[in-house]
Amino acid sequence: MKSIRAAQLKGADLAAEYLLGESNSIVPIEEATLERSGAASTQQSSKGTTLAVSYDTPYAVRQHEEVTWNHDAGRKAKYLEATFNSKNGKALQVIADTVKGAIK
């Protein structure tokens, strides 16, 4: 049972990193400061495991929310929301595949 739980946590870490990579591919970019500030994390609690992708610049939230700003081709506002909405199934599959690998 410990190995399955360890695989769940490893899968969660991998899924968070996957989502960060996907988000980085569409995050607004000019000097890449926002992209470089991106981080993936997981946190365990008695209620389960939480995955997070975050960006740590003073303007990260505004860049995310301001849909009227122009961005380079392929880059856009709502970079976290869009990534979650389009890639959450794949992130869950990363976790499932990691757990399956531990069971075999």
C-alpha positions in Angstrom: 0.0 0.0 0.0 2.9 2.4 0.7 4.3 1.9 -2.8 0.9 2.8 -4.3 0.7 6.0 -2.2 4.2 6.9 -3.2 3.3 6.3 -6.8 0.2 8.6 -6.4 2.5 11.3 -5.0 5.0 10.9 -7.8 2.2 10.9 -10.3 0.9 14.1 -8.8 4.3 15.7 -9.0 4.6 14.6 -12.7 1.1 15.9 -13.5 1.8 19.3 -11.9 5.1 19.5 -13.9 3.2 18.5 -17.1 0.6 21.3 -16.5 3.3 23.8 -15.9 5.0 22.9 -19.2 1.7 23.2 -21.0 0.9 26.5 -19.4 4.4 27.8 -20.2 3.8 27.1 -23.9 1.0 29.7 -23.9 1.9 32.2 -21.1 2.4 35.7 -22.4 6.0 36.3 -23.2 8.1 39.3 -23.9 11.3 38.8 -21.9 10.3 35.4 -20.5 10.3 36.7 -16.9 6.7 35.5 -16.3 7.4 32.1 -17.8 10.6 31.7 -15.7 8.6 32.5 -12.5 6.4 29.5 -13.1 6.4 26.7 -10.5 4.6 23.4 -10.0 3.9 22.1 -6.6 2.0 19.4 -4.7 0.8 19.4 -1.1 -0.5 16.6 1.0 -3.1 17.0 3.6 -5.6 14.7 5.4 -8.1 15.5 2.6 -5.8 14.4 -0.2 -3.2 15.8 -2.5 -3.4 19.3 -4.1 -1.6 20.2 -7.3 -0.7 23.8 -8.1 0.8 25.7 -10.9 1.6 29.3 -10.1 3.5 32.3 -11.5 5.3 34.7 -9.2 5.6 38.2 -10.7 3.8 41.3 -9.6 1.8 41.3 -12.9 1.0 37.6 -13.2 -2.6 37.8 -12.1 -3.2 40.9 -14.3 -1.7 39.1 -17.3 -3.9 36.1 -16.7 -7.1 38.1 -16.3 -6.7 40.9 -18.9 -8.3 39.4 -22.0 -8.1 42.6 -24.0 -4.3 42.8 -24.1 -2.5 41.7 -27.3 0.0 38.9 -27.1 2.5 37.2 -29.4 1.1 34.4 -31.6 0.2 31.3 -29.6 0.3 33.3 -26.3 -2.7 34.4 -24.4 -4.5 35.5 -21.3 -6.1 32.9 -19.1 -3.0 30.7 -19.6 -3.7 28.7 -16.4 -7.4 28.4 -16.9 -7.0 27.3 -20.6 -4.4 24.8 -19.7 -6.5 23.3 -16.9 -9.6 23.1 -19.0 -7.8 21.5 -22.0 -5.2 19.3 -20.3 -6.7 18.1 -17.0 -7.7 14.8 -18.5 -4.1 14.2 -19.6 -2.8 15.2 -16.1 -5.1 12.7 -14.5 -3.8 10.1 -16.9 -0.2 10.8 -15.9 -1.2 10.1 -12.3 -3.1 6.9 -13.3 -0.2 5.6 -15.4 2.3 6.2 -12.6 0.1 4.2 -10.2 -0.5 1.5 -12.7 3.3 1.2 -13.2 3.8 0.7 -9.5 1.2 -2.0 -9.3 2.7 -4.1 -12.1 
